[in-house]
Amino acid sequence: MKRIVTILFLAVFVYACGTTEGPRKPAASGKAGELLVVVNDSRWGGYAGEIIRENFATYVPMLPQAEPMFNIIQINHAGFVRLFETHRNILRVEFDGALEKGEINMARDSWAYPQMVVTLKVPDEETLKRILERNRETFFNYYLESERERLVNAYKRMLNYQARNTVRERLKLDVAVPEGYFVAKQEDNFVWLRQTGSREELELGLLITVLPYTDPDVDFSPEVIEARRDSITRQHIPGTFPDTYMTTYPDIDHMYKEINFNDIYAMEARGLWRVKDDYMGGPFVNITFVDEKNSRLINLDGFVYAPKFDKRNYLRQVEALMYSVEVYEEEKEEDEDNEITA
């Protein structure tokens, strides 16, 4: 399969991305989904603030209720002191009328880890608007990648080894299954990882299915992905009542796009699910990729049921679990163990 090459078209500005070297950084601060915007109060109260909110507080697609992509916290440049430098996601907007064109700087882990800082230097609001409209999805991806990295690191510190080993033995895949998840169902080519709420109606799930790899034009087509998902959920995810089961919500246009999944070409699908003849439902994200080494098709399907809660952050937690999935290399693991023993 081909690899995705992400091309960022920069027509009027400079792009730079790097990681600051030096001693170990402090842990990034701030709540999940927060974006700290550093821009002067006068600009925030005017057209520039409107532009920023339109882009970064836009609604997350394919959620049952409206939720913003990021919860924005704004401070002016004078207030951006050391206390705020460790925030997980930072957007700095600087206006300089002497500039002839806009500039972008994207830096990872400048003051904390993991952290993403985007600095935009622009001569006016129209340049700011043009930059954000052309590169909004790229900024989203970088901020969300940092969010996932933070979650995966947390998962690896509190692994459920029994569940992880089940996935390894059944599917020859490695996944950072944290405590709180358990194996709800397992078969030769299927594992359902499940987390349920102890007091409230809450459920996070990840379905991992291994299938034969046949033809990329077929295996990655939206119609086949939706039909495959319905087949898997009908077989493995029953509803509360007889003859009820999870299915993809009909009569809406779900979202499909090619993505870079851990440096592997993949197809992502986002949409809503429901239980047939019942009132349960919620959002899902589905990722399909090929394990080229073993000529297998891997299907990951993460879903959330949280009728009493906002769902954005829960879905991102499930996505982080999905992005922790790797092909399990037993020989490599044994070599690492031997090195530690020695």
Buried (B, 14 or more C-beta within 10 A) or exposed (E): EEEBEEEEEBEBBEEEEEEEEEEEBEEBBBEBBBBBBBBBBEBBEEEBBEBBBEBBBBEBEBBBEEBBBBBBBBBEEEEBEEEBBBBBBBBBBBBEEEBEEBBBBBBBBBBBBBBBBBBBBBBBBEBBBBBBEBBBEBBBBBBBBBBBBBBBBEBEEEBBEEBBBBBBEBBBBBBBBBEBBBBBEBEEBBBBBBBBEEEEEBBBBBBBBBBEBEEBEEBBBEEBBBEBBBEBBEBBBBBEEEEBBBBBBEEEEBEBEEBBBBEBBBBBBBBBBBBBEEEBBBBBBBBBBBBEEEEBBBBBBBBBBBEEBBBBBBBBBBBBBBBBBEBBEEEEEEEEEEEEEE
